[in-house]
Amino acid sequence: MERPRDLGGVRRRGWWRLTFAIGALMVAGGVLAHLKIKGTHFVSVVTSAGQRVQL
């Protein structure tokens, strides 16, 4: 009766670590994507402004 319980505990810990790692990766990816989008948006705004000034 004790062995399955231990396996369940190990499994639960594994799942918790897995979900935590996935969550951390998702957060990091979201932050990086947000920064990337912000950066590209800034660049596009600057380039469009530069084109307007040239025109």
C-alpha positions in Angstrom: 0.0 0.0 0.0 2.9 2.4 0.6 4.7 1.9 -2.7 1.9 3.4 -4.9 1.6 6.3 -2.6 5.4 7.0 -2.9 5.1 6.7 -6.7 2.2 9.1 -6.6 4.2 11.6 -4.5 7.1 11.4 -6.9 4.8 11.7 -9.9 3.1 14.7 -8.3 6.5 16.4 -7.6 7.6 15.7 -11.1 4.4 17.2 -12.5 4.8 20.2 -10.2 8.3 20.7 -11.4 7.3 20.2 -15.1 4.4 22.7 -14.8 6.6 25.2 -13.0 9.3 24.9 -15.7 6.7 25.2 -18.5 5.2 28.2 -16.7 8.6 29.9 -16.3 9.5 29.2 -19.9 6.1 30.6 -21.0 6.6 33.8 -18.9 10.1 34.2 -20.2 9.0 33.6 -23.8 6.1 36.1 -23.3 8.4 38.8 -21.9 10.9 38.2 -24.7 8.2 38.3 -27.4 6.7 41.5 -25.8 10.1 43.2 -25.8 10.7 42.0 -29.4 7.3 43.3 -30.5 7.9 46.6 -28.7 11.4 46.8 -30.3 10.1 46.0 -33.9 7.2 48.4 -33.4 9.6 51.2 -32.3 11.9 50.5 -35.3 8.9 50.5 -37.7 7.7 53.8 -36.2 11.1 55.3 -36.5 11.5 54.1 -40.1 8.1 55.3 -41.1 8.8 58.7 -39.5 12.1 58.8 -41.4 10.4 58.0 -44.6 7.8 60.7 -44.0 10.6 63.2 -43.3 12.4 62.2 -46.5 9.2 62.5 -48.5 
